[in-house]
Amino acid sequence: MDKLITPLITLIFVASGSAKLLGLEFELEAFERWGYPLWFMYFTGVVEVIGGLVIWFKPLRFITSVGLSCVMVGAMATHLLNAEWPMLGVATVIFALTLRSSWRFKSDIAQPKDS
C-alpha cells in the first residue's frame, strides 16, 4: 500500500494544481464562490504542482508531505465553511494520505551525529 501512496499523491496534486494554473472554469467558479482572490488560486496551483513533484526528492519528501497536509487542512476548512460535504470527504481522504506519507517519511529527517 505504501508504494501506491506517493504516486497517488503526485497524481492528485499535479492534476489539481494544473487545473488551477490553467484557470479551468470549475476552479475559477469555486474560488469566486469561496470568496478567495484569483491570485490565491494560482498560488495554490503552484504549491500543489511543486509539492506533487518534489515529494519524490528524498531530502525534501518529509517536509513536502507535511506541507501538502497543511494545504489539505485549508481545503477541508474551506469545504466545511461552505457546507460542501462530499468535497469535505474527498479532502479528508487526501489529508489522510498526506499524513500517512508524512509519517512514513519521518525517518528521512537527518539525525544529528554524536561527537
Biopython code that builds the backbone (N, CA, C, O; Angstrom):
import numpy as np
from Bio.PDB.StructureBuilder import StructureBuilder

atoms = [
    (1, "MET", "N", (0.821, -1.205, 0.000)),
    (1, "MET", "CA", (0.000, 0.000, 0.000)),
    (1, "MET", "C", (0.864, 1.268, 0.000)),
    (1, "MET", "O", (0.572, 2.229, -0.711)),
    (2, "ASP", "N", (1.936, 1.253, 0.812)),
    (2, "ASP", "CA", (2.797, 2.433, 0.892)),
    (2, "ASP", "C", (3.383, 2.814, -0.459)),
    (2, "ASP", "O", (3.575, 3.998, -0.736)),
    (3, "LYS", "N", (3.668, 1.842, -1.293)),
    (3, "LYS", "CA", (4.278, 2.133, -2.598)),
    (3, "LYS", "C", (3.288, 2.804, -3.556)),
    (3, "LYS", "O", (3.691, 3.362, -4.577)),
    (4, "LEU", "N", (2.012, 2.749, -3.229)),
    (4, "LEU", "CA", (1.000, 3.391, -4.064)),
    (4, "LEU", "C", (0.694, 4.818, -3.616)),
    (4, "LEU", "O", (0.169, 5.617, -4.392)),
    (5, "ILE", "N", (1.022, 5.136, -2.365)),
    (5, "ILE", "CA", (0.630, 6.437, -1.819)),
    (5, "ILE", "C", (1.339, 7.595, -2.517)),
    (5, "ILE", "O", (0.691, 8.569, -2.899)),
    (6, "THR", "N", (2.665, 7.507, -2.691)),
    (6, "THR", "CA", (3.388, 8.618, -3.309)),
    (6, "THR", "C", (2.938, 8.863, -4.750)),
    (6, "THR", "O", (2.700, 10.016, -5.108)),
    (7, "PRO", "N", (2.812, 7.841, -5.586)),
    (7, "PRO", "CA", (2.302, 8.111, -6.941)),
    (7, "PRO", "C", (0.880, 8.677, -6.927)),
    (7, "PRO", "O", (0.540, 9.525, -7.752)),
    (8, "LEU", "N", (0.061, 8.212, -6.003)),
    (8, "LEU", "CA", (-1.306, 8.724, -5.911)),
    (8, "LEU", "C", (-1.309, 10.191, -5.485)),
    (8, "LEU", "O", (-2.051, 10.997, -6.046)),
    (9, "ILE", "N", (-0.490, 10.537, -4.505)),
    (9, "ILE", "CA", (-0.375, 11.929, -4.077)),
    (9, "ILE", "C", (0.100, 12.801, -5.236)),
    (9, "ILE", "O", (-0.426, 13.891, -5.460)),
    (10, "THR", "N", (1.099, 12.311, -5.968)),
    (10, "THR", "CA", (1.596, 13.061, -7.129)),
    (10, "THR", "C", (0.480, 13.292, -8.135)),
    (10, "THR", "O", (0.281, 14.415, -8.597)),
    (11, "LEU", "N", (-0.236, 12.254, -8.469)),
    (11, "LEU", "CA", (-1.333, 12.368, -9.436)),
    (11, "LEU", "C", (-2.378, 13.377, -8.965)),
    (11, "LEU", "O", (-2.801, 14.241, -9.733)),
    (12, "ILE", "N", (-2.787, 13.268, -7.720)),
    (12, "ILE", "CA", (-3.825, 14.151, -7.181)),
    (12, "ILE", "C", (-3.382, 15.611, -7.219)),
    (12, "ILE", "O", (-4.100, 16.475, -7.723)),
    (13, "PHE", "N", (-2.182, 15.878, -6.677)),
    (13, "PHE", "CA", (-1.762, 17.274, -6.546)),
    (13, "PHE", "C", (-1.333, 17.901, -7.866)),
    (13, "PHE", "O", (-1.586, 19.084, -8.097)),
    (14, "VAL", "N", (-0.690, 17.129, -8.731)),
    (14, "VAL", "CA", (-0.308, 17.693, -10.033)),
    (14, "VAL", "C", (-1.561, 17.966, -10.873)),
    (14, "VAL", "O", (-1.642, 18.990, -11.551)),
    (15, "ALA", "N", (-2.530, 17.059, -10.830)),
    (15, "ALA", "CA", (-3.766, 17.270, -11.595)),
    (15, "ALA", "C", (-4.554, 18.454, -11.037)),
    (15, "ALA", "O", (-5.013, 19.309, -11.794)),
    (16, "SER", "N", (-4.709, 18.502, -9.724)),
    (16, "SER", "CA", (-5.470, 19.593, -9.107)),
    (16, "SER", "C", (-4.773, 20.941, -9.302)),
    (16, "SER", "O", (-5.412, 21.937, -9.641)),
    (17, "GLY", "N", (-3.470, 20.960, -9.086)),
    (17, "GLY", "CA", (-2.715, 22.195, -9.268)),
    (17, "GLY", "C", (-2.723, 22.661, -10.713)),
    (17, "GLY", "O", (-2.822, 23.859, -10.981)),
    (18, "SER", "N", (-2.621, 21.725, -11.641)),
    (18, "SER", "CA", (-2.641, 22.077, -13.067)),
    (18, "SER", "C", (-3.978, 22.691, -13.464)),
    (18, "SER", "O", (-4.021, 23.630, -14.258)),
    (19, "ALA", "N", (-5.070, 22.159, -12.911)),
    (19, "ALA", "CA", (-6.396, 22.718, -13.205)),
    (19, "ALA", "C", (-6.472, 24.175, -12.752)),
    (19, "ALA", "O", (-7.070, 25.017, -13.421)),
    (20, "LYS", "N", (-5.856, 24.452, -11.607)),
    (20, "LYS", "CA", (-5.844, 25.834, -11.117)),
    (20, "LYS", "C", (-4.965, 26.716, -11.995)),
    (20, "LYS", "O", (-5.361, 27.823, -12.359)),
    (21, "LEU", "N", (-3.783, 26.236, -12.335)),
    (21, "LEU", "CA", (-2.857, 27.026, -13.151)),
    (21, "LEU", "C", (-3.404, 27.281, -14.554)),
    (21, "LEU", "O", (-3.124, 28.317, -15.157)),
    (22, "LEU", "N", (-4.180, 26.337, -15.065)),
    (22, "LEU", "CA", (-4.790, 26.518, -16.385)),
    (22, "LEU", "C", (-6.034, 27.402, -16.321)),
    (22, "LEU", "O", (-6.598, 27.767, -17.353)),
    (23, "GLY", "N", (-6.458, 27.743, -15.103)),
    (23, "GLY", "CA", (-7.639, 28.587, -14.944)),
    (23, "GLY", "C", (-8.904, 27.932, -15.458)),
    (23, "GLY", "O", (-9.751, 28.590, -16.062)),
    (24, "LEU", "N", (-9.035, 26.619, -15.217)),
    (24, "LEU", "CA", (-10.231, 25.916, -15.680)),
    (24, "LEU", "C", (-11.470, 26.509, -15.017)),
    (24, "LEU", "O", (-11.438, 26.938, -13.863)),
    (25, "GLU", "N", (-12.544, 26.521, -15.767)),
    (25, "GLU", "CA", (-13.774, 27.194, -15.343)),
    (25, "GLU", "C", (-14.246, 26.750, -13.968)),
    (25, "GLU", "O", (-14.641, 27.591, -13.160)),
    (26, "PHE", "N", (-14.218, 25.454, -13.678)),
    (26, "PHE", "CA", (-14.729, 24.993, -12.385)),
    (26, "PHE", "C", (-13.867, 25.494, -11.233)),
    (26, "PHE", "O", (-14.376, 25.705, -10.132)),
    (27, "GLU", "N", (-12.581, 25.687, -11.464)),
    (27, "GLU", "CA", (-11.706, 26.235, -10.422)),
    (27, "GLU", "C", (-11.991, 27.728, -10.231)),
    (27, "GLU", "O", (-12.082, 28.209, -9.102)),
    (28, "LEU", "N", (-12.128, 28.442, -11.326)),
    (28, "LEU", "CA", (-12.457, 29.870, -11.234)),
    (28, "LEU", "C", (-13.764, 30.075, -10.465)),
    (28, "LEU", "O", (-13.848, 30.938, -9.592)),
    (29, "GLU", "N", (-14.774, 29.280, -10.793)),
    (29, "GLU", "CA", (-16.070, 29.390, -10.124)),
    (29, "GLU", "C", (-15.956, 29.054, -8.643)),
    (29, "GLU", "O", (-16.570, 29.715, -7.805)),
    (30, "ALA", "N", (-15.171, 28.025, -8.318)),
    (30, "ALA", "CA", (-15.029, 27.622, -6.919)),
    (30, "ALA", "C", (-14.350, 28.708, -6.093)),
    (30, "ALA", "O", (-14.830, 29.051, -5.013)),
    (31, "PHE", "N", (-13.249, 29.250, -6.583)),
    (31, "PHE", "CA", (-12.539, 30.281, -5.820)),
    (31, "PHE", "C", (-13.380, 31.546, -5.680)),
    (31, "PHE", "O", (-13.308, 32.234, -4.661)),
    (32, "GLU", "N", (-14.177, 31.853, -6.701)),
    (32, "GLU", "CA", (-15.088, 33.000, -6.603)),
    (32, "GLU", "C", (-16.177, 32.721, -5.564)),
    (32, "GLU", "O", (-16.496, 33.584, -4.746)),
    (33, "ARG", "N", (-16.739, 31.522, -5.599)),
    (33, "ARG", "CA", (-17.792, 31.139, -4.653)),
    (33, "ARG", "C", (-17.280, 31.203, -3.210)),
    (33, "ARG", "O", (-18.009, 31.607, -2.304)),
    (34, "TRP", "N", (-16.041, 30.808, -3.009)),
    (34, "TRP", "CA", (-15.455, 30.819, -1.669)),
    (34, "TRP", "C", (-15.000, 32.204, -1.230)),
    (34, "TRP", "O", (-14.691, 32.412, -0.057)),
    (35, "GLY", "N", (-14.956, 33.149, -2.157)),
    (35, "GLY", "CA", (-14.534, 34.498, -1.830)),
    (35, "GLY", "C", (-13.026, 34.682, -1.786)),
    (35, "GLY", "O", (-12.532, 35.638, -1.188)),
    (36, "TYR", "N", (-12.296, 33.774, -2.414)),
    (36, "TYR", "CA", (-10.832, 33.887, -2.457)),
    (36, "TYR", "C", (-10.403, 34.654, -3.701)),
    (36, "TYR", "O", (-11.043, 34.540, -4.747)),
    (37, "PRO", "N", (-9.331, 35.432, -3.602)),
    (37, "PRO", "CA", (-8.859, 36.188, -4.772)),
    (37, "PRO", "C", (-8.235, 35.254, -5.819)),
    (37, "PRO", "O", (-7.776, 34.155, -5.508)),
    (38, "LEU", "N", (-8.236, 35.718, -7.035)),
    (38, "LEU", "CA", (-7.714, 34.934, -8.155)),
    (38, "LEU", "C", (-6.242, 34.559, -7.964)),
    (38, "LEU", "O", (-5.835, 33.447, -8.302)),
    (39, "TRP", "N", (-5.450, 35.477, -7.427)),
    (39, "TRP", "CA", (-4.029, 35.187, -7.219)),
    (39, "TRP", "C", (-3.847, 33.984, -6.295)),
    (39, "TRP", "O", (-2.889, 33.224, -6.438)),
    (40, "PHE", "N", (-4.772, 33.814, -5.344)),
    (40, "PHE", "CA", (-4.663, 32.698, -4.399)),
    (40, "PHE", "C", (-4.877, 31.361, -5.102)),
    (40, "PHE", "O", (-4.278, 30.355, -4.721)),
    (41, "MET", "N", (-5.726, 31.346, -6.120)),
    (41, "MET", "CA", (-5.929, 30.123, -6.901)),
    (41, "MET", "C", (-4.626, 29.725, -7.596)),
    (41, "MET", "O", (-4.227, 28.561, -7.571)),
    (42, "TYR", "N", (-3.972, 30.706, -8.215)),
    (42, "TYR", "CA", (-2.715, 30.415, -8.911)),
    (42, "TYR", "C", (-1.608, 30.031, -7.928)),
    (42, "TYR", "O", (-0.819, 29.127, -8.206)),
    (43, "PHE", "N", (-1.547, 30.706, -6.794)),
    (43, "PHE", "CA", (-0.571, 30.367, -5.763)),
    (43, "PHE", "C", (-0.781, 28.926, -5.290)),
    (43, "PHE", "O", (0.173, 28.155, -5.179)),
    (44, "THR", "N", (-2.031, 28.574, -5.015)),
    (44, "THR", "CA", (-2.350, 27.221, -4.577)),
    (44, "THR", "C", (-1.968, 26.206, -5.651)),
    (44, "THR", "O", (-1.444, 25.138, -5.336)),
    (45, "GLY", "N", (-2.224, 26.530, -6.905)),
    (45, "GLY", "CA", (-1.848, 25.646, -8.011)),
    (45, "GLY", "C", (-0.351, 25.412, -8.068)),
    (45, "GLY", "O", (0.092, 24.281, -8.266)),
    (46, "VAL", "N", (0.434, 26.464, -7.899)),
    (46, "VAL", "CA", (1.897, 26.325, -7.905)),
    (46, "VAL", "C", (2.345, 25.433, -6.751)),
    (46, "VAL", "O", (3.164, 24.533, -6.940)),
    (47, "VAL", "N", (1.812, 25.681, -5.563)),
    (47, "VAL", "CA", (2.177, 24.880, -4.391)),
    (47, "VAL", "C", (1.830, 23.415, -4.615)),
    (47, "VAL", "O", (2.623, 22.532, -4.289)),
    (48, "GLU", "N", (0.654, 23.153, -5.166)),
    (48, "GLU", "CA", (0.221, 21.776, -5.384)),
    (48, "GLU", "C", (1.094, 21.057, -6.416)),
    (48, "GLU", "O", (1.509, 19.920, -6.190)),
    (49, "VAL", "N", (1.370, 21.707, -7.533)),
    (49, "VAL", "CA", (2.193, 21.061, -8.571)),
    (49, "VAL", "C", (3.611, 20.824, -8.059)),
    (49, "VAL", "O", (4.153, 19.729, -8.211)),
    (50, "ILE", "N", (4.205, 21.840, -7.459)),
    (50, "ILE", "CA", (5.566, 21.675, -6.944)),
    (50, "ILE", "C", (5.596, 20.600, -5.868)),
    (50, "ILE", "O", (6.475, 19.738, -5.876)),
    (51, "GLY", "N", (4.649, 20.642, -4.948)),
    (51, "GLY", "CA", (4.597, 19.623, -3.892)),
    (51, "GLY", "C", (4.416, 18.223, -4.442)),
    (51, "GLY", "O", (5.048, 17.278, -3.970)),
    (52, "GLY", "N", (3.557, 18.088, -5.434)),
    (52, "GLY", "CA", (3.314, 16.771, -6.034)),
    (52, "GLY", "C", (4.541, 16.194, -6.714)),
    (52, "GLY", "O", (4.678, 14.975, -6.825)),
    (53, "LEU", "N", (5.431, 17.060, -7.167)),
    (53, "LEU", "CA", (6.658, 16.601, -7.830)),
    (53, "LEU", "C", (7.829, 16.451, -6.853)),
    (53, "LEU", "O", (8.589, 15.486, -6.931)),
    (54, "VAL", "N", (7.969, 17.407, -5.938)),
    (54, "VAL", "CA", (9.116, 17.408, -5.019)),
    (54, "VAL", "C", (9.035, 16.268, -4.003)),
    (54, "VAL", "O", (10.048, 15.897, -3.411)),
    (55, "ILE", "N", (7.851, 15.713, -3.798)),
    (55, "ILE", "CA", (7.697, 14.620, -2.841)),
    (55, "ILE", "C", (8.553, 13.399, -3.227)),
    (55, "ILE", "O", (8.780, 12.514, -2.402)),
    (56, "TRP", "N", (9.019, 13.357, -4.466)),
    (56, "TRP", "CA", (9.882, 12.266, -4.925)),
    (56, "TRP", "C", (11.352, 12.514, -4.581)),
    (56, "TRP", "O", (12.171, 11.604, -4.707)),
    (57, "PHE", "N", (11.697, 13.715, -4.154)),
    (57, "PHE", "CA", (13.078, 14.081, -3.853)),
    (57, "PHE", "C", (13.340, 13.775, -2.377)),
    (57, "PHE", "O", (12.873, 14.491, -1.491)),
    (58, "LYS", "N", (14.093, 12.702, -2.127)),
    (58, "LYS", "CA", (14.233, 12.151, -0.777)),
    (58, "LYS", "C", (14.558, 13.177, 0.312)),
    (58, "LYS", "O", (13.918, 13.140, 1.363)),
    (59, "PRO", "N", (15.517, 14.091, 0.119)),
    (59, "PRO", "CA", (15.820, 15.027, 1.210)),
    (59, "PRO", "C", (14.654, 15.953, 1.580)),
    (59, "PRO", "O", (14.627, 16.501, 2.682)),
    (60, "LEU", "N", (13.697, 16.128, 0.669)),
    (60, "LEU", "CA", (12.603, 17.071, 0.914)),
    (60, "LEU", "C", (11.237, 16.409, 1.066)),
    (60, "LEU", "O", (10.246, 17.101, 1.295)),
    (61, "ARG", "N", (11.164, 15.098, 0.947)),
    (61, "ARG", "CA", (9.841, 14.479, 0.902)),
    (61, "ARG", "C", (9.078, 14.547, 2.231)),
    (61, "ARG", "O", (7.849, 14.610, 2.219)),
    (62, "PHE", "N", (9.769, 14.534, 3.365)),
    (62, "PHE", "CA", (9.052, 14.664, 4.632)),
    (62, "PHE", "C", (8.417, 16.044, 4.748)),
    (62, "PHE", "O", (7.218, 16.159, 5.001)),
    (63, "ILE", "N", (9.219, 17.092, 4.564)),
    (63, "ILE", "CA", (8.691, 18.451, 4.699)),
    (63, "ILE", "C", (7.644, 18.740, 3.623)),
    (63, "ILE", "O", (6.696, 19.488, 3.861)),
    (64, "THR", "N", (7.814, 18.153, 2.453)),
    (64, "THR", "CA", (6.826, 18.331, 1.382)),
    (64, "THR", "C", (5.501, 17.690, 1.769)),
    (64, "THR", "O", (4.444, 18.292, 1.578)),
    (65, "SER", "N", (5.545, 16.487, 2.305)),
    (65, "SER", "CA", (4.293, 15.828, 2.682)),
    (65, "SER", "C", (3.619, 16.545, 3.853)),
    (65, "SER", "O", (2.391, 16.586, 3.926)),
    (66, "VAL", "N", (4.410, 17.110, 4.768)),
    (66, "VAL", "CA", (3.824, 17.925, 5.843)),
    (66, "VAL", "C", (3.164, 19.173, 5.236)),
    (66, "VAL", "O", (2.052, 19.541, 5.614)),
    (67, "GLY", "N", (3.858, 19.813, 4.297)),
    (67, "GLY", "CA", (3.297, 20.991, 3.638)),
    (67, "GLY", "C", (2.007, 20.677, 2.891)),
    (67, "GLY", "O", (1.054, 21.454, 2.943)),
    (68, "LEU", "N", (1.973, 19.543, 2.197)),
    (68, "LEU", "CA", (0.752, 19.160, 1.484)),
    (68, "LEU", "C", (-0.372, 18.839, 2.467)),
    (68, "LEU", "O", (-1.544, 19.072, 2.170)),
    (69, "SER", "N", (-0.017, 18.306, 3.632)),
    (69, "SER", "CA", (-1.025, 18.088, 4.676)),
    (69, "SER", "C", (-1.629, 19.426, 5.101)),
    (69, "SER", "O", (-2.838, 19.525, 5.313)),
    (70, "CYS", "N", (-0.792, 20.445, 5.222)),
    (70, "CYS", "CA", (-1.277, 21.789, 5.586)),
    (70, "CYS", "C", (-2.200, 22.344, 4.503)),
    (70, "CYS", "O", (-3.215, 22.970, 4.808)),
    (71, "VAL", "N", (-1.848, 22.115, 3.249)),
    (71, "VAL", "CA", (-2.722, 22.535, 2.142)),
    (71, "VAL", "C", (-4.094, 21.882, 2.293)),
    (71, "VAL", "O", (-5.125, 22.518, 2.075)),
    (72, "MET", "N", (-4.091, 20.614, 2.667)),
    (72, "MET", "CA", (-5.353, 19.900, 2.804)),
    (72, "MET", "C", (-6.156, 20.352, 4.014)),
    (72, "MET", "O", (-7.385, 20.278, 3.998)),
    (73, "VAL", "N", (-5.486, 20.821, 5.065)),
    (73, "VAL", "CA", (-6.215, 21.403, 6.198)),
    (73, "VAL", "C", (-6.988, 22.630, 5.704)),
    (73, "VAL", "O", (-8.149, 22.829, 6.063)),
    (74, "GLY", "N", (-6.338, 23.441, 4.884)),
    (74, "GLY", "CA", (-7.020, 24.593, 4.301)),
    (74, "GLY", "C", (-8.179, 24.187, 3.420)),
    (74, "GLY", "O", (-9.241, 24.810, 3.456)),
    (75, "ALA", "N", (-7.985, 23.149, 2.630)),
    (75, "ALA", "CA", (-9.067, 22.669, 1.756)),
    (75, "ALA", "C", (-10.239, 22.148, 2.589)),
    (75, "ALA", "O", (-11.398, 22.429, 2.285)),
    (76, "MET", "N", (-9.927, 21.386, 3.643)),
    (76, "MET", "CA", (-11.009, 20.866, 4.491)),
    (76, "MET", "C", (-11.766, 22.010, 5.163)),
    (76, "MET", "O", (-12.994, 21.977, 5.243)),
    (77, "ALA", "N", (-11.049, 23.012, 5.641)),
    (77, "ALA", "CA", (-11.707, 24.158, 6.274)),
    (77, "ALA", "C", (-12.611, 24.883, 5.276)),
    (77, "ALA", "O", (-13.730, 25.273, 5.611)),
    (78, "THR", "N", (-12.122, 25.060, 4.056)),
    (78, "THR", "CA", (-12.918, 25.725, 3.029)),
    (78, "THR", "C", (-14.202, 24.957, 2.753)),
    (78, "THR", "O", (-15.282, 25.546, 2.706)),
    (79, "HIS", "N", (-14.089, 23.642, 2.572)),
    (79, "HIS", "CA", (-15.279, 22.835, 2.272)),
    (79, "HIS", "C", (-16.226, 22.786, 3.472)),
    (79, "HIS", "O", (-17.444, 22.767, 3.299)),
    (80, "LEU", "N", (-15.677, 22.764, 4.674)),
    (80, "LEU", "CA", (-16.512, 22.766, 5.874)),
    (80, "LEU", "C", (-17.282, 24.078, 5.999)),
    (80, "LEU", "O", (-18.490, 24.075, 6.237)),
    (81, "LEU", "N", (-16.579, 25.196, 5.839)),
    (81, "LEU", "CA", (-17.219, 26.511, 5.962)),
    (81, "LEU", "C", (-18.274, 26.760, 4.886)),
    (81, "LEU", "O", (-19.195, 27.554, 5.080)),
    (82, "ASN", "N", (-18.134, 26.078, 3.754)),
    (82, "ASN", "CA", (-19.075, 26.253, 2.651)),
    (82, "ASN", "C", (-20.070, 25.099, 2.534)),
    (82, "ASN", "O", (-20.797, 24.988, 1.546)),
    (83, "ALA", "N", (-20.090, 24.246, 3.553)),
    (83, "ALA", "CA", (-21.023, 23.113, 3.622)),
    (83, "ALA", "C", (-20.978, 22.254, 2.357)),
    (83, "ALA", "O", (-22.012, 21.821, 1.849)),
    (84, "GLU", "N", (-19.780, 22.019, 1.866)),
    (84, "GLU", "CA", (-19.589, 21.163, 0.684)),
    (84, "GLU", "C", (-19.173, 19.772, 1.182)),
    (84, "GLU", "O", (-18.000, 19.402, 1.140)),
    (85, "TRP", "N", (-20.154, 19.032, 1.644)),
    (85, "TRP", "CA", (-19.894, 17.779, 2.355)),
    (85, "TRP", "C", (-19.205, 16.714, 1.517)),
    (85, "TRP", "O", (-18.255, 16.101, 2.005)),
    (86, "PRO", "N", (-19.627, 16.459, 0.287)),
    (86, "PRO", "CA", (-18.898, 15.438, -0.494)),
    (86, "PRO", "C", (-17.422, 15.830, -0.709)),
    (86, "PRO", "O", (-16.530, 14.988, -0.605)),
    (87, "MET", "N", (-17.184, 17.101, -1.004)),
    (87, "MET", "CA", (-15.800, 17.549, -1.215)),
    (87, "MET", "C", (-15.007, 17.534, 0.089)),
    (87, "MET", "O", (-13.795, 17.316, 0.075)),
    (88, "LEU", "N", (-15.682, 17.765, 1.210)),
    (88, "LEU", "CA", (-15.016, 17.651, 2.504)),
    (88, "LEU", "C", (-14.550, 16.214, 2.708)),
    (88, "LEU", "O", (-13.455, 15.981, 3.219)),
    (89, "GLY", "N", (-15.372, 15.260, 2.312)),
    (89, "GLY", "CA", (-14.985, 13.853, 2.413)),
    (89, "GLY", "C", (-13.768, 13.536, 1.558)),
    (89, "GLY", "O", (-12.850, 12.850, 2.010)),
    (90, "VAL", "N", (-13.756, 14.030, 0.335)),
    (90, "VAL", "CA", (-12.625, 13.810, -0.568)),
    (90, "VAL", "C", (-11.363, 14.453, 0.011)),
    (90, "VAL", "O", (-10.301, 13.831, 0.037)),
    (91, "ALA", "N", (-11.483, 15.694, 0.471)),
    (91, "ALA", "CA", (-10.329, 16.394, 1.038)),
    (91, "ALA", "C", (-9.798, 15.670, 2.278)),
    (91, "ALA", "O", (-8.589, 15.637, 2.508)),
    (92, "THR", "N", (-10.689, 15.099, 3.065)),
    (92, "THR", "CA", (-10.273, 14.374, 4.270)),
    (92, "THR", "C", (-9.491, 13.117, 3.909)),
    (92, "THR", "O", (-8.507, 12.790, 4.572)),
    (93, "VAL", "N", (-9.913, 12.417, 2.875)),
    (93, "VAL", "CA", (-9.180, 11.227, 2.425)),
    (93, "VAL", "C", (-7.788, 11.621, 1.927)),
    (93, "VAL", "O", (-6.803, 10.953, 2.242)),
    (94, "ILE", "N", (-7.707, 12.697, 1.156)),
    (94, "ILE", "CA", (-6.407, 13.163, 0.659)),
    (94, "ILE", "C", (-5.532, 13.605, 1.826)),
    (94, "ILE", "O", (-4.329, 13.342, 1.835)),
    (95, "PHE", "N", (-6.125, 14.273, 2.808)),
    (95, "PHE", "CA", (-5.392, 14.661, 4.014)),
    (95, "PHE", "C", (-4.826, 13.423, 4.720)),
    (95, "PHE", "O", (-3.674, 13.426, 5.154)),
    (96, "ALA", "N", (-5.628, 12.383, 4.832)),
    (96, "ALA", "CA", (-5.162, 11.143, 5.469)),
    (96, "ALA", "C", (-3.986, 10.544, 4.694)),
    (96, "ALA", "O", (-3.041, 10.037, 5.298)),
    (97, "LEU", "N", (-4.038, 10.600, 3.376)),
    (97, "LEU", "CA", (-2.927, 10.092, 2.559)),
    (97, "LEU", "C", (-1.651, 10.900, 2.792)),
    (97, "LEU", "O", (-0.564, 10.335, 2.915)),
    (98, "THR", "N", (-1.792, 12.222, 2.852)),
    (98, "THR", "CA", (-0.601, 13.044, 3.066)),
    (98, "THR", "C", (-0.057, 12.874, 4.480)),
    (98, "THR", "O", (1.156, 12.916, 4.687)),
    (99, "LEU", "N", (-0.938, 12.685, 5.447)),
    (99, "LEU", "CA", (-0.474, 12.413, 6.819)),
    (99, "LEU", "C", (0.265, 11.085, 6.884)),
    (99, "LEU", "O", (1.311, 10.977, 7.524)),
    (100, "ARG", "N", (-0.281, 10.083, 6.222)),
    (100, "ARG", "CA", (0.372, 8.764, 6.183)),
    (100, "ARG", "C", (1.744, 8.892, 5.532)),
    (100, "ARG", "O", (2.714, 8.282, 5.983)),
    (101, "SER", "N", (1.816, 9.670, 4.495)),
    (101, "SER", "CA", (3.076, 9.902, 3.807)),
    (101, "SER", "C", (4.066, 10.601, 4.744)),
    (101, "SER", "O", (5.241, 10.237, 4.786)),
    (102, "SER", "N", (3.604, 11.586, 5.482)),
    (102, "SER", "CA", (4.476, 12.292, 6.430)),
    (102, "SER", "C", (5.022, 11.330, 7.469)),
    (102, "SER", "O", (6.209, 11.362, 7.795)),
    (103, "TRP", "N", (4.160, 10.480, 7.984)),
    (103, "TRP", "CA", (4.585, 9.501, 8.994)),
    (103, "TRP", "C", (5.626, 8.555, 8.413)),
    (103, "TRP", "O", (6.618, 8.230, 9.066)),
    (104, "ARG", "N", (5.394, 8.120, 7.192)),
    (104, "ARG", "CA", (6.302, 7.187, 6.530)),
    (104, "ARG", "C", (7.666, 7.821, 6.270)),
    (104, "ARG", "O", (8.692, 7.148, 6.367)),
    (105, "PHE", "N", (7.681, 9.115, 5.940)),
    (105, "PHE", "CA", (8.934, 9.777, 5.582)),
    (105, "PHE", "C", (9.639, 10.443, 6.761)),
    (105, "PHE", "O", (10.679, 11.073, 6.571)),
    (106, "LYS", "N", (9.103, 10.320, 7.961)),
    (106, "LYS", "CA", (9.733, 10.991, 9.096)),
    (106, "LYS", "C", (11.145, 10.496, 9.356)),
    (106, "LYS", "O", (11.954, 11.217, 9.941)),
    (107, "SER", "N", (11.448, 9.297, 8.938)),
    (107, "SER", "CA", (12.802, 8.773, 9.121)),
    (107, "SER", "C", (13.813, 9.440, 8.186)),
    (107, "SER", "O", (15.020, 9.264, 8.356)),
    (108, "ASP", "N", (13.335, 10.199, 7.204)),
    (108, "ASP", "CA", (14.231, 10.902, 6.286)),
    (108, "ASP", "C", (14.880, 12.131, 6.923)),
    (108, "ASP", "O", (15.838, 12.681, 6.381)),
    (109, "ILE", "N", (14.363, 12.554, 8.059)),
    (109, "ILE", "CA", (14.921, 13.723, 8.727)),
    (109, "ILE", "C", (16.326, 13.349, 9.202)),
    (109, "ILE", "O", (16.522, 12.325, 9.856)),
    (110, "ALA", "N", (17.280, 14.184, 8.866)),
    (110, "ALA", "CA", (18.676, 13.911, 9.235)),
    (110, "ALA", "C", (18.810, 13.869, 10.747)),
    (110, "ALA", "O", (18.384, 14.787, 11.449)),
    (111, "GLN", "N", (19.398, 12.808, 11.230)),
    (111, "GLN", "CA", (19.659, 12.660, 12.649)),
    (111, "GLN", "C", (21.010, 13.276, 12.979)),
    (111, "GLN", "O", (21.971, 13.077, 12.236)),
    (112, "PRO", "N", (21.105, 14.025, 14.085)),
    (112, "PRO", "CA", (22.403, 14.595, 14.436)),
    (112, "PRO", "C", (23.395, 13.481, 14.788)),
    (112, "PRO", "O", (23.045, 12.491, 15.430)),
    (113, "LYS", "N", (24.633, 13.675, 14.350)),
    (113, "LYS", "CA", (25.679, 12.685, 14.632)),
    (113, "LYS", "C", (26.273, 12.957, 15.987)),
    (113, "LYS", "O", (26.492, 14.109, 16.360)),
    (114, "ASP", "N", (26.537, 11.888, 16.734)),
    (114, "ASP", "CA", (27.175, 12.040, 18.034)),
    (114, "ASP", "C", (28.619, 12.421, 17.850)),
    (114, "ASP", "O", (29.294, 11.903, 16.960)),
    (115, "SER", "N", (29.106, 13.328, 18.689)),
    (115, "SER", "CA", (30.511, 13.773, 18.573)),
    (115, "SER", "C", (31.398, 12.948, 19.438)),
    (115, "SER", "O", (32.608, 13.171, 19.474)),
]
sb = StructureBuilder()
sb.init_structure("model")
sb.init_model(0)
sb.init_chain("A")
sb.init_seg("    ")
for serial, (resi, resn, name, xyz) in enumerate(atoms, 1):
    if name == "N":
        sb.init_residue(resn, " ", resi, " ")
    sb.init_atom(name, np.array(xyz, "f"), 0.0, 1.0, " ", f" {name:<3s}", serial, name[0])
structure = sb.get_structure()
